[in-house]
Amino acid sequence: MKNPALNRVYHSSMTLKSVLLPLAFLTATLAVPTTSPAHEAAAQMAEVANTLLGTLSDEQRDIATFEFADEERENWHFIPRERKGLSMKVMTPQQRLLTHALLNTGLSFRGAAKAVTIMSLEEVVFQMEGPESRAKRDPEQYFVSIFGKPSAKGTWGWRIEGHHISMNFTIKDGQLVRATPSFFGSNPGEVREGPLAGLRVLGTEEQLGRTLVKSLTAEQAAKAIFDQTAPKEMITAAEHKVSPIDPKGLSSDEMTEAQLSGLHKLVKEYLMRIRPDIAKEAWNEIEKDPTMHFAWAGGKELNEPHYYRVQGPTFLLEYANTQNNANHVHSVWRSFDGDFGRDILAEHLKNDH
């Protein structure tokens, strides 16, 4: 092509096509039903992960991939820090979109919207803190890591992580095993200036907890509220393995029907961050032994530092809003034995050997 303008249009269209064609392929592929929700989720994740890997250079692939048993798989965190894995910062536009496509295979529509909005808040914090903060306040500093070889019937895992997001998924024998640890944070908790003023990404998690604690009678509150001062951070922070926390708090067996409904709404708000079919399976597992305990610390009014947790026999969710004058939220869903698929993978190894 001799016309420079037409040449630019041609190359622009080819660049756009290189991004859209893989996504169109994935849309068609993901629409195919399979035998079970767990298998369908795992097959979709493998398809997207392999498509992403196919776009990477050898150097990028070396950075993004690990052996399944690599200790890096459990090296998770939610603070701005040096990370292994491939950063979206150094990806092509196509690779970046495919990374979001992979994230979306594990999240619900609501969860995906929250995740992307949390990423966007890095720009808000950068504007608040100034140019010197750019290195750690960047909406593109999120990393993808693939552990093992993605396949429709294999055992492997993946993680997408950066400041205030850590999503970890484990697949065994082509079945999605676990989707924990699952962390969402928000800084600021509420945007108070600029065009996004009023935005509260995790506002529902906060309000449901507050509504529940304020509904308690004095007798119930004496069991649920374990401290008038909230801890400065989630008690389990980014520990690799967690155990039940004492004091447990108020048992769901001691709640009214309305309070129990509120507790279930709170738990489901965390569960429904992940794709609905997997969230439903997780809820069905909880219902097999449905007794839960709710605990609270700190103030009960808006803008007062506060903390809460809900724990059942198999899971723990924690929420803390204490930093930056109670305008900086951390929240997490954990599994006592199942984080990183430990429970079922252990059973798998036991049966194999």
C-alpha positions in Angstrom: 0.0 0.0 0.0 1.5 3.3 -1.1 -1.0 5.6 0.6 0.3 6.2 4.2 -3.1 6.9 5.6 -4.6 3.8 4.1 -1.6 1.8 5.4 -2.3 3.1 8.9 -5.9 2.1 8.6 -5.0 -1.3 7.3 -2.6 -2.0 10.2 -5.1 -0.7 12.7 -7.7 -3.0 11.4 -5.3 -5.9 11.5 -4.4 -5.1 15.2 -8.1 -4.9 16.1 -8.8 -8.2 14.3 -5.9 -9.9 16.1 -7.7 -9.0 19.4 -11.3 -9.7 18.4 -10.8 -13.0 16.6 -9.5 -14.9 19.6 -12.3 -13.4 21.8 -14.9 -14.4 19.2 -13.5 -17.9 19.2 -13.6 -18.1 23.0 -17.2 -16.8 23.0 -18.2 -19.7 20.7 -16.2 -22.2 22.7 -17.5 -21.1 26.1 -21.1 -21.5 25.0 -20.8 -25.2 24.6 -22.4 -27.0 27.5 -20.6 -29.9 29.2 -21.4 -32.6 31.7 -21.2 -30.7 35.0 -20.8 -27.1 36.3 -17.4 -28.0 37.7 -16.2 -29.6 34.5 -17.6 -26.8 32.4 -15.8 -24.2 34.5 -12.5 -26.1 34.3 -12.8 -26.6 30.6 -13.5 -23.0 30.0 -10.5 -21.9 32.2 -8.2 -24.3 30.3 -9.4 -23.1 26.9 -8.8 -19.4 27.8 -5.5 -20.1 29.6 -4.1 -22.0 26.6 -5.3 -19.3 24.2 -3.5 -16.7 26.4 -0.4 -18.8 26.6 -0.4 -19.2 22.8 0.0 -15.4 22.4 3.0 -15.2 24.7 6.6 -15.0 23.6 9.0 -17.6 25.1 10.3 -15.1 27.5 6.8 -14.1 28.6 5.8 -17.7 29.0 8.8 -18.4 31.2 7.7 -15.6 33.5 4.0 -16.6 33.6 4.3 -20.3 34.1 5.3 -22.5 37.0 5.3 -26.1 38.0 2.0 -27.1 39.7 3.9 -28.0 42.9 5.9 -24.8 42.9 5.7 -23.1 46.4 4.9 -19.9 44.5 1.3 -21.2 44.1 0.6 -20.4 47.8 2.7 -17.2 47.9 -0.3 -14.9 47.7 -0.8 -11.4 49.0 -2.9 -8.3 48.5 -0.5 -5.4 49.1 1.5 -3.5 46.4 4.7 -5.5 46.3 7.1 -7.2 44.0 5.4 -10.2 42.4 6.2 -13.2 40.2 4.0 -13.9 37.2 3.5 -11.8 34.1 2.3 -8.3 34.6 -0.4 -6.8 32.4 1.8 -3.7 32.2 4.2 -5.5 29.8 1.4 -7.3 27.8 0.1 -6.4 24.3 -3.5 -5.2 24.2 -4.5 -8.7 23.0 -2.8 -10.4 25.9 -4.3 -8.0 28.3 -7.8 -8.6 27.1 -7.2 -12.4 27.2 -6.0 -12.0 30.8 -9.3 -10.3 31.6 -11.1 -13.1 29.8 -9.4 -15.7 32.0 -10.4 -13.7 35.1 -13.9 -13.7 33.9 -14.0 -17.5 33.6 -13.8 -17.6 37.4 -16.0 -14.6 38.4 -19.7 -13.8 38.2 -20.8 -10.6 36.4 -20.9 -8.8 39.7 -17.5 -10.1 40.7 -15.9 -9.1 37.4 -17.4 -5.6 37.7 -16.0 -5.3 41.2 -12.6 -6.6 40.2 -12.2 -4.2 37.3 -13.4 -1.3 39.4 -10.9 -2.1 42.2 -8.2 -2.1 39.6 -9.4 1.4 38.4 -9.1 2.8 41.9 -5.3 2.5 41.6 -5.5 5.6 39.4 -7.6 7.4 42.0 -5.0 6.7 44.7 -2.3 7.8 42.3 -4.1 11.1 41.8 -4.4 11.5 45.6 -0.7 10.6 46.4 1.0 12.3 43.5 3.6 11.3 40.8 6.0 9.7 43.2 3.5 6.9 43.9 3.2 5.7 40.2 5.4 2.7 40.7 3.0 1.1 43.2 -0.3 2.8 42.1 -0.9 1.5 38.6 -4.1 -0.1 37.2 -2.0 -2.4 35.0 0.2 -3.8 37.7 -1.8 -7.0 38.0 -0.1 -10.4 37.4 -1.2 -13.7 35.9 0.4 -16.9 36.9 -0.3 -20.4 35.5 0.7 -23.4 37.6 1.0 -26.7 35.7 -0.3 -27.4 32.2 -3.9 -26.2 31.6 -6.0 -29.0 30.1 -9.6 -30.0 30.2 -8.8 -33.2 32.2 -5.7 -32.2 34.0 -4.6 -30.9 37.4 -3.4 -27.3 37.4 -4.1 -23.9 38.8 -4.0 -20.2 38.1 -3.9 -16.8 39.9 -4.5 -13.2 38.9 -3.2 -10.9 41.6 -2.2 -7.3 42.4 -3.0 -4.6 44.9 -6.3 -5.5 46.5 -7.1 -8.5 44.3 -6.0 -12.1 44.6 -8.1 -14.7 42.9 -6.8 -18.3 43.2 -8.3 -21.3 41.4 -7.3 -25.0 41.5 -8.4 -27.7 39.1 -8.0 -31.4 39.6 -8.7 -34.0 36.9 -10.7 -31.5 34.9 -12.9 -30.4 37.8 -12.8 -27.0 39.5 -11.8 -27.9 43.0 -11.4 -24.6 44.9 -11.6 -20.9 44.3 -9.9 -19.7 47.5 -8.2 -17.7 48.8 -10.4 -15.0 47.2 -9.5 -11.5 48.2 -11.1 -8.1 47.3 -10.0 -4.8 48.8 -10.9 -1.1 48.1 -8.8 2.0 48.6 -10.6 4.3 49.0 -13.5 2.5 50.5 -15.6 5.4 49.3 -14.4 7.8 46.7 -15.2 11.3 48.2 -13.9 13.6 45.5 -13.8 13.9 41.7 -16.0 12.4 39.0 -16.3 9.0 40.9 -17.4 10.7 44.2 -19.8 8.4 46.1 -18.4 5.1 44.6 -18.2 2.3 47.2 -17.1 -0.9 45.5 -17.5 -3.0 48.6 -20.3 -1.0 50.1 -22.7 -3.9 50.1 -20.3 -6.0 52.2 -20.0 -3.2 54.7 -23.7 -2.4 54.9 -24.9 -6.0 55.3 -22.5 -6.6 58.2 -23.5 -3.3 59.9 -27.2 -4.1 59.5 -26.7 -7.5 61.1 -24.8 -6.3 64.1 -27.2 -3.4 64.7 -30.1 -5.9 64.7 -28.7 -7.8 67.7 -30.2 -7.6 71.1 -28.0 -6.7 74.0 -27.7 -10.4 75.0 -26.8 -11.4 71.4 -24.3 -8.4 71.1 -22.5 -9.5 74.2 -21.6 -12.7 72.4 -21.0 -11.3 68.9 -19.0 -8.1 69.8 -15.6 -9.3 71.1 -13.8 -5.9 71.2 -14.9 -2.3 71.2 -11.7 -1.6 69.1 -11.3 -3.1 65.7 -8.1 -4.9 64.9 -5.9 -3.0 62.5 -6.0 -5.7 59.9 -7.9 -8.9 59.1 -6.7 -11.4 61.8 -5.6 -14.0 59.2 -4.0 -11.4 56.9 -2.4 -13.3 54.0 -1.5 -16.4 55.9 -1.0 -19.5 53.7 -3.2 -21.7 55.9 -6.0 -20.6 58.3 -7.8 -22.1 61.2 -11.0 -21.2 63.1 -10.7 -18.0 65.2 -11.7 -17.6 68.8 -13.9 -16.2 70.2 -16.2 -17.6 67.6 -19.0 -15.0 68.2 -22.7 -15.4 68.0 -24.0 -18.7 66.7 -26.6 -18.7 63.9 -28.6 -21.1 66.0 -29.2 -18.1 68.4 -30.4 -15.8 65.7 -34.0 -14.8 64.7 -35.3 -15.8 61.3 -34.7 -12.3 60.0 -31.2 -12.2 61.4 -30.4 -15.6 59.9 -31.6 -14.3 56.6 -29.3 -11.3 56.9 -26.4 -13.6 57.7 -27.1 -15.7 54.7 -27.2 -12.6 52.5 -23.9 -11.5 53.8 -22.3 -14.9 53.1 -23.7 -15.1 49.6 -22.4 -11.6 48.8 -18.9 -13.0 49.2 -19.8 -16.3 47.4 -21.4 -14.6 44.4 -18.2 -12.9 43.5 -17.3 -16.2 41.8 -19.2 -17.7 38.9 -22.8 -18.7 39.9 -22.5 -22.4 39.2 -19.4 -22.8 41.4 -20.9 -20.4 44.0 -24.0 -22.7 44.2 -21.9 -25.8 44.7 -20.0 -24.0 47.5 -23.4 -22.9 49.1 -24.7 -26.5 48.9 -21.6 -27.6 50.7 -22.2 -25.1 53.5 -25.8 -26.2 53.9 -24.6 -29.7 54.8 -23.4 -28.2 58.1 -25.1 -24.8 58.2 -24.2 -23.5 61.7 -22.1 -20.3 61.4 -20.7 -17.8 63.9 -20.8 -14.0 63.5 -18.3 -11.8 65.3 -17.8 -8.0 65.3 -15.3 -5.5 66.7 -15.2 -1.7 66.6 -17.8 0.9 66.0 -21.2 0.3 64.5 -21.7 3.6 62.6 -20.5 4.7 59.2 -16.9 6.0 59.2 -16.1 4.3 62.4 -13.3 1.7 62.3 -14.9 -1.8 62.3 -14.2 -5.5 61.6 -16.3 -8.6 61.3 -16.0 -12.2 60.4 -18.3 -15.2 59.7 -17.0 -18.7 60.1 -18.6 -22.1 59.5 -17.1 -25.6 59.9 -15.3 -25.3 56.5 -14.9 -21.6 55.7 -14.0 -18.2 57.0 -14.8 -14.8 55.7 -13.2 -11.6 57.1 -13.8 -7.9 56.6 -11.8 -5.0 58.0 -12.2 -1.3 57.4 -9.9 0.5 59.8 -7.1 2.2 57.8 -7.2 5.7 56.3 -9.9 6.8 58.9 -12.0 3.8 58.2 -12.0 4.3 54.4 -9.8 1.4 53.3 -11.4 -2.0 53.0 -10.0 -5.6 53.1 -12.2 -8.6 52.6 -11.4 -12.3 52.0 -13.0 -15.7 51.6 -10.9 -18.6 53.0 -11.4 -22.4 53.2 -9.9 -24.0 56.3 -8.8 -27.2 54.5 -9.5 -26.3 50.9 -7.4 -23.2 50.1 -5.4 -24.0 47.0 -7.3 -27.3 46.8 -5.3 -28.8 49.6 -8.1 -31.1 50.8 -9.0 -32.8 47.6 -5.5 -32.8 46.2 -4.4 -34.6 49.4 -7.1 -37.2 48.8 -6.0 -37.5 45.2 -2.3 -38.1 46.3 -3.5 -40.6 48.9 -5.5 -42.6 46.4 -2.7 -42.5 43.8 -0.1 -43.8 46.3 
